[in-house]
Amino acid sequence: MIKDKITPELKAKFSQEINKTITDGNEHGFLICHDNGNLSPSEAIIGENDNINFMDIKSICPSKIQGDFHTHSPKSDMKNFIEREIPEEKVLDSTIKDITIKLFNKNGISTTTPSHGDLLGLLVLKNKGKIIGTVCTGSDAEPDRVECWTTRDNINNDHYKRASVEIQDNKLVRNPPHPWIKPLFNREIINLERQ
């Protein structure tokens, strides 16, 4: 489990990157470095509105890479959709946020749940020995929470092979986590609200 290892520094960095996404609608994030059991953030990078690539900073962690944190922008996506499809409607920001959260919940996930592709990528990198195995995600719709999914010990070669195949399918990577992949992870919620 990773929740107990999340430092105030990491929480502050989570909030900082989520606020950037609220401002510009792009994904933001950083690697979570692992050094003798201590976790720390790498430098932050900016992605696009539905994509982020950590390849340019993969060597920035001094020791090992625990995984990554990145944001999603479902509220911004919903706002853009409404403005594009029904521009005559003036919808309050709070209403857009509520609708976005309800739609995700209706599908059995939250706005902070990593995508199927996020989890596939994590398995592929873990199998190659490049990371220990955690992905944490935040969103512009629920800025006070982060979900961290960390690999369990029950992963076998069939899981790794399936992940390597499925990550090639662009239709699958944007899906919510599929049923077969969920049991391979411990899911934890990190509360970012001021105590």
Order of alpha helices (4+ residues) and beta strands (2+ residues): alpha-beta-beta-beta-beta-alpha-alpha-alpha-beta-beta-alpha-alpha-beta
